[in-house]
Amino acid sequence: MRTLFIQVKCELGQAYKVAEEAVETVEQISEIHSISGQYDLLLKCYLGDDDDVGRFVTEKIQTLPGIKDTFTLLAFKAFS
């Protein structure tokens, strides 16, 4: 299992709609946070080891209505 953090920039006024649509339609999303800064949302996603990260981001995330831009971070290890 791999963990991705995806920062999402939304069209103006669309962040809450994007978050609602994403959490309802993309099963790999674990959490969505509204954030400050250059991006509007932070998505925490879990993908299987054999899943294609690029295909997931471009086909499942970037195609959601209201998304303007994304920035993806791959997590290597979680420390608790």
The 8 nearest C-alpha neighbors of each residue, nearest first, counted from 0:
[[1, 47, 48, 46, 45, 2, 49, 50],
 [2, 0, 46, 45, 48, 47, 3, 74],
 [1, 3, 45, 74, 44, 73, 46, 0],
 [4, 2, 73, 44, 72, 43, 74, 5],
 [3, 5, 43, 72, 42, 71, 44, 73],
 [6, 4, 71, 42, 70, 41, 72, 7],
 [5, 7, 41, 70, 69, 40, 38, 71],
 [6, 8, 69, 40, 38, 39, 68, 5],
 [7, 9, 38, 68, 39, 67, 69, 66],
 [10, 8, 66, 67, 65, 14, 13, 11],
 [9, 11, 65, 13, 67, 66, 12, 8],
 [12, 10, 13, 9, 14, 65, 8, 67],
 [11, 13, 14, 10, 9, 15, 16, 65],
 [12, 14, 16, 10, 11, 15, 65, 9],
 [15, 13, 17, 16, 9, 12, 18, 39],
 [16, 14, 18, 17, 13, 19, 12, 33],
 [17, 15, 19, 13, 18, 14, 20, 65],
 [16, 18, 14, 20, 15, 19, 21, 13],
 [19, 17, 15, 21, 16, 20, 22, 14],
 [20, 18, 16, 22, 17, 21, 15, 23],
 [19, 21, 17, 23, 18, 22, 24, 16],
 [22, 20, 18, 24, 23, 19, 25, 17],
 [21, 23, 19, 20, 24, 25, 18, 28],
 [24, 22, 20, 21, 19, 25, 26, 18],
 [23, 25, 21, 22, 20, 26, 19, 59],
 [26, 24, 21, 27, 28, 22, 23, 59],
 [25, 27, 28, 24, 22, 23, 29, 21],
 [28, 26, 44, 45, 25, 29, 46, 43],
 [29, 27, 44, 26, 30, 43, 25, 22],
 [28, 30, 44, 43, 27, 45, 31, 42],
 [31, 29, 43, 28, 42, 32, 44, 22],
 [32, 30, 42, 41, 43, 40, 18, 33],
 [33, 31, 41, 40, 34, 42, 30, 18],
 [32, 34, 40, 39, 41, 31, 35, 14],
 [35, 33, 39, 40, 32, 41, 36, 38],
 [34, 36, 39, 38, 37, 33, 40, 41],
 [37, 35, 38, 34, 39, 40, 8, 33],
 [36, 38, 39, 35, 8, 34, 7, 6],
 [37, 39, 8, 7, 36, 40, 6, 35],
 [38, 40, 8, 34, 7, 33, 35, 9],
 [41, 39, 33, 7, 34, 32, 6, 38],
 [40, 42, 6, 32, 31, 5, 7, 33],
 [43, 41, 31, 5, 4, 30, 44, 6],
 [44, 42, 4, 30, 29, 28, 3, 31],
 [43, 45, 28, 3, 27, 29, 2, 42],
 [44, 46, 2, 27, 1, 3, 0, 28],
 [47, 45, 1, 0, 50, 27, 2, 48],
 [46, 48, 0, 50, 49, 1, 45, 51],
 [47, 49, 0, 50, 1, 46, 51, 45],
 [48, 50, 47, 51, 46, 0, 52, 1],
 [51, 49, 47, 48, 46, 52, 55, 54],
 [50, 52, 54, 53, 55, 49, 46, 48],
 [53, 51, 55, 54, 50, 56, 46, 3],
 [54, 52, 56, 55, 51, 57, 58, 50],
 [53, 55, 57, 51, 52, 56, 58, 59],
 [56, 54, 52, 59, 53, 58, 57, 51],
 [57, 55, 60, 53, 54, 59, 58, 61],
 [56, 58, 61, 54, 55, 60, 59, 53],
 [57, 59, 55, 54, 56, 62, 60, 61],
 [60, 58, 55, 56, 62, 57, 61, 25],
 [61, 59, 56, 62, 63, 57, 58, 55],
 [62, 60, 57, 63, 56, 66, 59, 58],
 [61, 63, 60, 58, 59, 64, 57, 66],
 [62, 64, 61, 60, 66, 65, 59, 17],
 [65, 63, 66, 62, 17, 61, 20, 16],
 [66, 64, 10, 9, 13, 17, 67, 63],
 [67, 65, 9, 64, 68, 63, 10, 8],
 [66, 68, 9, 8, 10, 65, 69, 7],
 [69, 67, 8, 7, 66, 9, 70, 61],
 [70, 68, 7, 6, 8, 71, 5, 61],
 [69, 71, 6, 5, 7, 72, 68, 4],
 [72, 70, 5, 4, 6, 69, 73, 3],
 [71, 73, 4, 3, 5, 74, 70, 6],
 [74, 72, 3, 2, 75, 4, 71, 1],
 [73, 75, 2, 3, 76, 72, 1, 4],
 [76, 74, 73, 77, 2, 1, 3, 72],
 [77, 75, 74, 78, 2, 1, 73, 79],
 [76, 78, 79, 75, 74, 2, 1, 73],
 [77, 79, 76, 75, 74, 2, 1, 73],
 [78, 77, 76, 75, 74, 2, 43, 1]]
